[in-house]
């Protein structure tokens, strides 16, 4: 198939418009894949500084045509080159003929520049998809056909190997398929079936295996001899098994002596491994019978019973100087206050009498406890803890107490653990206790709360050489030892050595549904899985979760490539509700957690970095952290959050120690510098006005098998349940809640002048709804289009349930789509909680598409609730609040929970302020600024 440089495959609409704008001439064009119709294309054409997009659709016979107005005969073509050639002629219905193709930028070959066992490769040239079926392939095919064979086999190789850490071996095989397969095909065609080049590739790839097998074989033989029965002095000497005995040189004429020798060695290892267990068992049994030893019972020990949480004591100050002790008994549900040195408590407060906890932001170690002491009389006391960490532990224990003693059938609040670790292709240590209990460096769990089990554990690893089942069982056994709970597996997804495991408490297993898994390769030419991502999504009752574990391109200079990896993963990962497939991945979930070896480095001289690390001057290093810099430029992870980093860089340590960094790496091509960096990160993004608090973010300091340290983060997450109306349905018509719009204004980053409509999606709607076309439109600022909708052209939405308690947890997803192309110009999420009112409330938010910020939206709306459906209840996480004051919050202050429904504000906390939030001055068109 002919290569076509004007075909740009799956680039986004925004990128296509940027390429055409750079070209700048009327008649410039390119073709990309359609975002709205699978198998279709979009023809993008520049004319008078505006981009016109035409859809190219296939018919039932595979013929292609440009979509036309109803009633006009469409011209059909067998393939894209024929179609483009025809429309290069004038008077064919386009605004201008196709004159100047915009070519694809030539991409340099990807290589794993950090030396992480990858091999260089070449990008496969983009080829034009042709209409109709492809011709069959035979051995006498021309060179182009044989090249196609190697590409097909290369793809099949990737499809067969889903979970292999052997990226170096795959590099050899990719090299063979790309460059030497054609020579073997030619030899086979001329009657020579030896496949000499394949044999050479295998020998080269397995060269290091000889030494490893010799080493392993010698050890196995030694161990086997230990358990051999004693040799009688009269017995003939036993023949020693050795590589020379078990692997004779092959006879002359054999295909390849090295390969034959390797196969014989493998056969010997296989025999020894299969017989060794029986030999050891027989030897031990003979020893027992010979010495009359009693064997202990081999019956499996019963699982440890879940231990009740011990009473925890906190030393505090009451007032300015008085010292006291707070005793928290989670099991009995009480908090006791006693004076220092006093044996008996001065006051005991039951959990149901505790009304509110108020955390001070000006003083991170201070908290106010509000409780009910007498009828119609509330008391409050302020306590100062030795540290902010102790205060957080006290608050977590009271939260746990409230949860355990609540009468709710379904939880309002769960705890989520997220861990990421690049294991460096080495087995883990026997214990992962520090990692799984969030202990080490940074913001860690206090010892009083470290062993409280989390509801969900999500473990992401990279360069994990263990088998899938072996790794899962190792994690389950580790948690069972630490927490005395037999966690259940929700999902396991692997891509070569990149793995993600999701485990939940047994009681939550029934609450998990709609589990989806997916993976994306971003290695060499996006075909190798040594780099890429794995993801899992599911519903926990009524709350959607997404988890993505990734391993991005390595090398200090590969920032742009890492950004592209992120974009590819965002676009290609198939997770969540299929009905939301057109929405940006980051908007499909109530809570999305993204973590892994992101591989972003520090842009600073290595010696300066080491000095700052020694002095624990992390702020200076975070200022040159590539991930932070790219996020500030809105290149990646738009509107994501990350906990404060107060731990040293987690890469690249000397294995076996955490005392020094191995920043020099010697390679055949010379020495390479890998500066210490925070490669391993955990970020998250949640819908507006939801509850999520990061309680810890740090790394271990005692797991030293890899050159990366494991990283952990723990979260307190609000969840919703299947809502059951408290009022039974009557005989008459049910009152309806209404979502009404007064107006919507949108500004999008585009060179198009297309008319648009808005699609409305929500779990509270029976089906998606759409507006009419926009009623106003202007493009006063080049590259931006301002659109407006009046109330008449916006639909009134009726949620399936009218109850305030239900609607307060719902969100609306909106997508701005072109009338002609049906492609999205941007999507956003609006929380309904702050919109519940009899008066219209203003909303304002950003638009996203395929990971890019593409514009903004604002408007006026209201959610009207029937009077008899306005009852609600306080969530378990809403009784903890924060002191409102003008003082600047301290750096490690946790995220502020959203206010309860009784104190709704007209503007939600989670949305940026309009005057400072817009990154592009052209967005100020909204405010009348030219």
Buried (B, 14 or more C-beta within 10 A) or exposed (E): EEEBBBBBEEBBBBBBBBBBBEBEEBBBBBBBBBBBBEEBBBBBBBBEBBBBBBBBBBEEEBBBBBBEEEEEEEBBBBBBBBBBEEBBEEEEEBEBBBBBBBBBEEEEEBBBBBBBBBBBBBBBEBBBBBBEEEEEEEEEBEEEBBBBBBBEBBEEBBEEBEBBBBBBBBBBBBBBBBEBBBBBBEBEEEEEEEBBBBBBBBBEBBEEBBEEBEEBBEEBBEEBEEBEEEEEEEEEEEEEBEBEEBBEEBEEEEEBEBBBBBBBBBEBBEEBEEEBEEBBEEBEEEEEEEEEEEEEEEEEEEEEEEEEBEEBEBEBBBEEEEEBBBBBBBEBBBBBBBBEEEEEBEEBBBBEBBBBBBBBBEBBBBBBBBBBEEEEEEBEBBBBBEEBBBBBBBBBBBBBBBBEBBEEEEBBBBBBBBBBBBBBBBEBBEEBBBBBBBBBBBBBBBEBBBBBBBBBBBBBBBBBBBEBEEBBEBBBEBBBEBBBBEBBBBBBBBBBBBBBBBBBBEEBEEBBEEEBBBBBBBBBBBBBBBBBBBBBBBBBBBBBBBBBBBBBBBBBEBBEBBBBBBBBBBBBBBBBBEEBEBBBBBBBBBBBBBBBBBBBBBBBEBEBBBEBBEEEEBEBBBEBBBBBBBBEEBBBBBBBEBBBBBBBBBBBBEEEEBEEBBBEBEEEEEEBEBBBBBBBBBBBBBBBBBBBBBBBBBBBBBBBBBBBBBBBBBBBBBBBBEBEEEEEEEEEEEEBBBBBBBBBBBBBBBBBBBEBBBBBBBBBBEEEBEBBBBBEBEBEBEBBBBBBBBBEBBBEBBBBBBBBBBBBBBBBBBBBBBEBBBBBBBBBBBBBBBBBBEEBBBBBBBBBBBBBBBBBBBBBBBBBBBEEBEEBEEBBBBBBBBBEEEEEEBEBBBBBBBBBBEEBEEEBEBBBEBEEEBBBEBBBBBEEEE
